[in-house]
């Protein structure tokens, strides 16, 4: 192998290495986006669960009031 061929191969290897670096950066960005989405999904899930719990308590209070009114004054 001549010195010129060796230099060409080294240049090609340098270009390939740059491409791999770019691909690694892109994968890192995609991974960060997925982590961000996952965190948001967990936060939204917690909020949704809290809302459902609050609605459940409100429903229980309404049912309790109706039962109490029904026993006291025959409401409903």
BELPEJO-V848551 format. One record per helix or strand of 3 or more residues. SS is the DSSP state (H for helix, E for strand). FROM is the first residue (numbers start at 1). TO is the last residue. If there is no record, write none. Layout:
ss:SS from:FROM to:TO
ss:SS from:FROM to:TO
This chain:
ss:H from:3 to:73
